[in-house]
Amino acid sequence: MAYAVFLKRTAKRELEQLPRRIHDKIVDHLLSLRDHPHPAGADKLHGREGYRIGIGDYLVLYVISNRERTVEIVSVAHRKEVYR
């Protein structure tokens, strides 16, 4: 059974500000989280709940709820800015 993928308002805004080519590449990865919320290369975050995946120079931070079968995208940002 697939997970539902949701974007926080701030993550949606961050995604919309990216160049089209990068935006589309990241959206493809986000959609793949529906079937594989723990893809190869996903790392558990230290010091807070959630996971991160790297897509080129960008990181996506997200939280998985196995009980509700959801993936919530918390942030989409350049590696230099993601933890600020």
Secondary structure by P-SEA (a helix, b strand, c coil): cbbbbbbcaaaaaaaaaccaaaaaaaaaaaaacccccccccbbbbccccccccccccbbbbbcccccccbbbbccccccccccc
